[in-house]
Amino acid sequence: MGRIGKPHGIRGQVTLEVRTDEPELRFAPGTTLHRESGSDLIVSEFHWHSSRVLLKLVGVDSRSAAEELRDSIITVERAESEVPEEDDEYYDTNLMGCAVRSVPGELIGTVTDVLHLPSQEVLVVTQGTVEYLIPFVHSIVPEIDIAGKCITVDPPEGLLTQEAPSEN
């Protein structure tokens, strides 16, 4: 759902790199946020400031405590049946583990991550030791079957080409 950024001020507020289209819902006061490290955080305040989300978290009362949270990836619990409001939106967790196949049906690999870059999202697709970065745009990813855990891609020529490692 997001990544905690740098502290804001001296009273423990943090900036948040938002990775959801529903920040007001996901980061409402009282919401429990789960960190990769396993420790949970509870939102006490949420507000927008200069186009950024600022969070105040229970028990985080100083700039140094906020700094310790910097770069933490956070998630929230949601019902498995919950889906985004828009038809062309997907939760990262629903994409993870999906088989990725070409239009003719050839297995390319499995989604192991979703990168949120400034210009677009990118699917990280892995098969064995080979990793592909596939732009998550409709022209390349025309079909997504979340229930069937399958994504169909129509990659442009060269996107899935792996160069042999050079010998020095």
C-alpha positions in Angstrom: 0.0 0.0 0.0 2.9 2.3 0.5 6.5 3.1 1.6 7.3 5.3 4.5 9.5 8.2 3.4 11.4 10.8 5.4 10.2 12.3 8.6 8.2 15.6 8.5 8.8 18.0 11.4 10.0 17.0 14.9 6.9 15.3 16.3 7.1 12.0 14.5 5.1 12.5 11.4 6.2 10.7 8.3 5.7 11.2 4.6 4.2 8.4 2.6 4.8 7.2 -0.9 1.3 6.0 -1.7 0.8 2.8 -3.7 -3.0 2.8 -3.6 -5.8 4.7 -5.3 -7.7 4.8 -2.0 -5.3 6.5 0.5 -8.1 8.0 2.6 -9.6 4.6 3.1 -6.4 2.6 3.6 -4.7 5.1 6.0 -7.7 6.3 8.0 -7.0 6.9 11.7 -7.2 3.6 13.6 -5.9 1.5 10.7 -3.3 -1.1 11.5 -0.4 -1.0 9.1 1.8 -4.1 8.7 5.6 -3.7 8.1 7.8 -6.1 6.3 9.8 -6.5 9.5 6.7 -7.9 11.2 6.0 -5.0 13.6 2.6 -3.3 13.3 1.9 0.4 13.3 -1.4 2.2 14.0 -2.4 5.4 12.2 -3.4 8.2 14.5 -3.6 11.0 11.9 -3.8 11.2 8.1 -3.7 14.4 6.0 -2.5 15.8 2.8 0.2 18.4 2.8 1.6 19.9 -0.5 0.5 16.9 -2.6 2.0 14.5 -0.1 0.4 12.2 2.5 1.5 12.8 6.0 0.9 10.2 8.7 1.2 10.3 12.5 1.6 6.9 14.0 0.8 5.8 17.5 3.9 5.7 19.6 6.1 7.5 17.0 6.6 10.9 18.8 10.0 12.1 17.6 11.9 12.8 14.4 14.4 10.0 15.3 11.6 7.5 15.9 10.1 8.5 12.5 13.5 8.1 10.8 13.8 4.5 12.0 10.7 3.7 9.9 12.1 5.3 6.8 11.8 3.0 3.7 9.5 0.5 5.4 7.1 -1.1 3.0 3.6 -1.2 4.6 0.5 -3.1 3.8 -3.0 -3.3 5.3 -5.3 -6.3 5.6 -8.3 -6.5 3.3 -10.9 -9.1 2.6 -9.8 -11.6 -0.1 -13.1 -10.9 -1.9 -12.4 -7.1 -2.0 -11.6 -5.8 -5.5 -10.7 -2.2 -6.6 -13.5 0.0 -7.7 -12.3 0.4 -11.3 -12.4 -2.6 -13.7 -8.8 -2.0 -14.9 -7.2 -1.7 -11.4 -5.6 -4.6 -9.6 -4.1 -5.1 -6.1 -0.4 -6.1 -6.3 -1.2 -9.1 -4.0 -3.7 -10.4 -6.6 -1.1 -10.2 -9.4 1.6 -11.9 -7.4 1.9 -15.6 -8.3 -0.1 -15.3 -11.5 1.3 -17.4 -14.4 2.3 -15.2 -17.4 1.7 -16.5 -20.8 2.2 -15.2 -24.3 -0.8 -14.8 -26.6 -0.1 -18.2 -28.2 0.0 -19.7 -24.7 3.7 -20.1 -24.1 4.6 -19.9 -20.4 6.9 -16.9 -19.7 7.0 -17.2 -16.0 5.3 -16.1 -12.8 4.7 -12.6 -11.4 7.1 -12.2 -8.4 6.8 -8.4 -7.9 5.2 -5.3 -9.1 7.4 -2.2 -9.4 5.7 1.2 -9.0 7.9 3.5 -11.1 7.1 7.2 -11.7 5.9 6.6 -15.3 4.1 3.3 -14.9 3.9 0.0 -13.1 6.1 -2.9 -14.2 5.5 -6.6 -13.6 8.6 -8.6 -12.5 8.1 -12.0 -14.1 10.5 -14.8 -13.1 11.1 -18.2 -14.6 14.0 -20.1 -13.0 16.9 -17.7 -12.9 15.6 -15.5 -15.7 13.8 -12.3 -14.8 11.7 -10.2 -17.2 10.5 -6.6 -16.6 7.2 -6.2 -18.4 5.5 -2.8 -18.5 2.0 -3.1 -17.1 0.2 -1.3 -19.9 -2.9 -2.5 -21.8 -1.0 -2.8 -25.2 1.4 -5.3 -23.7 -0.8 -6.9 -21.0 -4.2 -7.2 -22.8 -5.7 -9.9 -20.6 -5.8 -10.5 -16.8 -7.7 -13.4 -15.2 -7.3 -12.9 -11.5 -9.6 -15.8 -10.6 -7.6 -18.1 -12.9 -4.3 -16.6 -11.8 -3.2 -16.1 -15.4 -2.0 -13.0 -17.2 -1.6 -12.9 -21.0 1.0 -10.7 -22.5 1.7 -9.5 -26.1 5.3 -8.3 -25.8 6.9 -6.2 -28.5 9.8 -7.8 -30.3 12.9 -7.9 -28.1 11.2 -7.3 -24.7 11.7 -10.9 -23.6 15.2 -11.4 -25.2 17.9 -12.4 -22.7 21.4 -11.6 -23.6 24.1 -14.1 -22.8 26.4 -12.9 -20.0 29.7 -11.6 -21.4 32.9 -13.4 -20.5 35.7 -11.1 -19.3 
